[in-house]
């Protein structure tokens, strides 16, 4: 599994949400799971053609990654592309996705207890030599972005990171808190 670091953004996906949009990733996970059989490894809020959508990555029993889009307003899911290659990353993700005691919806709910706001993504990740975890991104009421890490086995928050506002620029620094 590859791990990428993405710098904090100045604009947030919550700007594409309409007042009626679902702000709960667990609803998107449930809808996506009905659309494509398998284990959800990522859910992320974004926009497509002016509509707020949850993009979900799902690994099926054969280790093939699928994408399902869930309309954030009406909750309808549509199956998208399938990565038929089933590369080594996907096989590793499939094994990892079957093992967690904590799913993406539970991880998001736990993260929101620690950092209230709007959950914008949850991604299953494993760092070599470390415990597998869900990385949940949250935007609070002030627009500050938080990343909360939730252990997949225990369901407990292990770290939180908040982007700090230095000289009026959000996302320029991390304030790491370990629990």
C-alpha positions in Angstrom: 0.0 0.0 0.0 1.4 3.4 -0.9 1.2 6.3 1.5 1.1 9.8 0.2 1.3 13.1 2.1 -1.1 15.8 0.9 -0.6 19.4 2.1 -3.5 21.0 3.8 -5.9 22.8 1.4 -7.1 26.4 1.8 -10.6 25.5 0.4 -12.5 22.5 1.8 -14.9 20.0 0.3 -17.6 21.3 2.5 -18.0 24.3 0.2 -19.6 22.0 -2.4 -22.3 20.8 0.1 -25.8 22.0 -0.3 -27.8 22.5 2.9 -29.6 19.2 2.3 -26.4 17.2 1.7 -25.5 14.3 3.9 -22.5 15.1 6.0 -22.0 11.6 7.3 -19.5 9.3 5.6 -21.1 6.2 7.3 -24.2 6.8 5.1 -22.1 6.9 2.0 -20.3 3.7 3.1 -23.7 1.9 3.5 -24.9 3.1 0.1 -21.7 2.2 -1.6 -21.6 -1.3 -0.1 -25.1 -1.9 -1.6 -23.8 -0.9 -5.0 -20.6 -2.9 -5.0 -19.9 -6.0 -2.9 -16.7 -5.8 -0.9 -14.9 -3.9 1.8 -14.7 -0.1 1.7 -11.1 1.2 2.1 -11.7 4.9 1.5 -14.5 7.4 1.4 -13.9 11.0 0.5 -16.2 14.0 0.0 -15.8 16.0 -3.2 -17.7 17.5 -6.1 -18.5 16.2 -9.5 -20.2 18.4 -12.1 -21.4 20.8 -9.4 -22.8 18.0 -7.2 -21.5 17.0 -3.8 -20.5 13.3 -3.9 -18.8 10.8 -1.7 -16.2 8.9 -3.6 -15.7 5.4 -2.2 -13.0 2.8 -3.0 -14.1 -0.8 -2.5 -12.0 -4.0 -2.7 -14.0 -7.1 -3.8 -13.3 -10.7 -2.8 -10.9 -11.1 -5.7 -8.8 -8.1 -4.7 -10.1 -5.8 -7.4 -10.6 -2.2 -6.5 -13.9 -0.6 -7.5 -15.1 3.0 -7.2 -18.6 3.9 -6.3 -20.0 7.5 -6.2 -22.7 8.4 -3.7 -24.7 11.6 -4.2 -24.3 13.5 -0.9 -27.8 14.9 -1.2 -30.0 12.0 -2.1 -27.8 9.1 -1.1 -28.0 7.3 -4.4 -24.9 5.3 -5.3 -23.6 4.5 -8.8 -20.9 2.0 -9.5 -17.9 3.5 -11.3 -14.7 2.2 -12.6 -13.1 -1.1 -11.7 -9.3 -1.5 -11.6 -9.3 -4.9 -13.3 -5.5 -5.3 -12.9 -5.8 -6.1 -9.2 -2.3 -5.0 -8.5 -0.3 -5.9 -5.3 -1.5 -2.7 -3.6 -5.1 -3.8 -4.1 -4.4 -7.3 -2.8 -2.8 -5.8 0.3 -5.8 -3.5 0.7 -8.2 -6.5 0.4 -6.4 -8.3 3.2 -6.3 -5.2 5.3 -9.9 -4.3 4.7 -11.1 -7.8 5.9 -9.1 -7.5 9.2 -10.3 -4.3 10.9 -12.7 -4.5 13.8 -13.5 -0.8 13.2 -15.1 0.2 9.9 -15.0 3.6 8.2 -18.3 4.8 9.7 -17.3 3.9 13.2 -13.9 5.5 12.7 -15.5 8.7 11.5 -17.9 8.8 14.4 -15.1 8.3 16.9 -12.9 11.0 15.2 -15.8 13.4 15.3 -16.1 12.9 19.1 -12.5 14.0 19.3 -12.6 16.9 16.8 -16.2 18.1 16.2 -17.0 19.3 12.7 -17.7 17.7 9.3 -15.9 14.5 8.3 -14.6 14.9 4.7 -12.8 11.6 4.3 -11.7 8.3 6.0 -8.9 6.2 4.5 -7.7 2.8 5.6 -3.9 2.9 5.8 -1.0 0.8 7.1 2.4 2.2 7.8 5.2 -0.4 7.8 6.0 -1.3 11.4 2.9 0.4 12.8 -0.6 -0.6 13.5 -3.2 -0.2 10.7 -5.4 2.8 11.1 -8.2 4.9 9.6 -7.1 8.5 8.8 -10.2 10.7 9.1 -10.1 14.3 7.8 -12.4 16.7 9.6 -13.1 20.4 9.0 -14.3 22.3 12.1 -16.7 25.2 12.3 -13.8 27.7 11.9 -12.5 26.0 8.7 -9.5 24.4 10.4 -8.6 21.0 9.1 -7.9 18.1 11.4 -6.6 14.6 10.8 -7.6 12.1 13.4 -6.0 8.6 13.4 -8.2 5.8 14.7 -6.7 2.3 15.4 -8.6 -0.3 13.3 -8.4 -3.0 16.0 -9.3 -1.0 19.1 -11.4 1.8 17.6 -9.5 4.3 19.7 -8.0 7.6 18.6 -4.3 7.4 18.5 -3.3 10.9 17.2 -4.8 14.1 16.1 -3.3 16.8 13.9 -4.7 20.2 13.4 -3.6 22.7 10.7 -2.7 26.0 12.4 -3.4 29.5 11.2 0.0 31.3 11.0 -0.1 34.9 9.6 -3.6 34.3 8.3 -2.8 31.2 6.2 -4.5 28.0 7.2 -2.8 24.7 6.7 0.8 25.9 7.2 1.7 23.9 10.2 0.7 20.8 12.1 0.0 20.7 15.8 0.4 17.1 16.7 -1.4 15.7 19.7 -0.9 12.1 20.8 -3.4 10.4 23.0 
